[in-house]
């Protein structure tokens, strides 16, 4: 698998406080790389830096061997971003939202309409295309948040906790969709708090805590590393691994 | 340019489809001019009626408020989240910032032109007869400057609420000092001289000289000054605008 993103020695500070401490990792073509971590681990900051929207203080990020800043707009045009917060125009229809955001990626005419059709169909919102977003349920808005990120068929889809606060049906639809997108050739970077989601969709996992990467591997290899300490492979869950690595004390 | 056009169209639509802003841009100045014009009719003569005075003075006050619309269009809560998605997309940062300026400028120009036409038809407010274009030119230059100022201050302070509080206080001072609510030239030479510190005074004096005396001497320096300040404001806005403030 070809490495598409390479991060080395990444550092980020807010005022005088360093929140990302020189981390490094790669994103390989065609994988679903899941970022796991408690609140304040630095997942969203890392993700936002990779989108090119947030500057960093040290290290480097390259896309297919070139710094992302050598052609930032070109790099951004290959990404699809599903932000943690809903980023939608509530007074517009679902279709108008998708058309607008897809147009910012240069889509025009028939390609724009086709991209919009694909995105709404993929997220199960075709029959709601002409409805205003402010009439949607939370789950439908989450799906539309994804539709706005995939209409231009990005190479790398970055999803920051896309299933927060939604019903099980919408969650299942989204997770199935993520796996489907991978089959279609998309690479996916996914952050979440939900272990079962990671177990279901990930091809590789990075666990972060306090601005550091503390573990990296597949679901199976992470469990195998923990079983010797705790229990047999059958009883070890990803949650056990996660709590073993990050501790059980509450986080702010 | 295609991407800029898309953002501009949406920014303009966001302004046009917000009933609060439409009322604030059309209903509010219209009502204020009609009410003050009626209440103060006894204090003005027949050559320049109270409607003529407030029809120009309060339009200038309205022009100041272009800054409020533009500040809202860049950082208002309802719009901030979708703006964040624009920041993630492959769009030049200048497009994001400048489209808010341009959309607010077009919105205010359309709204105030409608107000002026309605007032001219209903109460016969004098906007200069054949010289109406000069009053329009002052309105255009003022609208653009204040629209750019709102975005620039908002980009600097990173908060639409604080921006509005600061600017509305400043504009109220300018308005009083510039004689937008009542003429202050009769309050003495010193106050009359101080009043020239307010941009409102320059705009008001330029308009009245054109409308009633056919005197265009203030037009070029005023429009030139506003154009210069607008260019500076747009440049500073571009300097202060940081996409990461949305994240």
Interface residues (C-beta under 8 A of the other chain):
Chain A: X48 X51 X53 X54 X55 X72 X73 X74 X75 X76 X77 X79 X81 X83 X85 X86 X87 X88 X89 X90 X91 X97 X100 X101 X103 X104 X105 X106 X108 X148
Chain B: X2 X3 X6 X7 X10 X14 X17 X78 X79 X81 X82 X84 X85 X86 X87 X88 X89 X90 X91 X92 X243 X244 X247
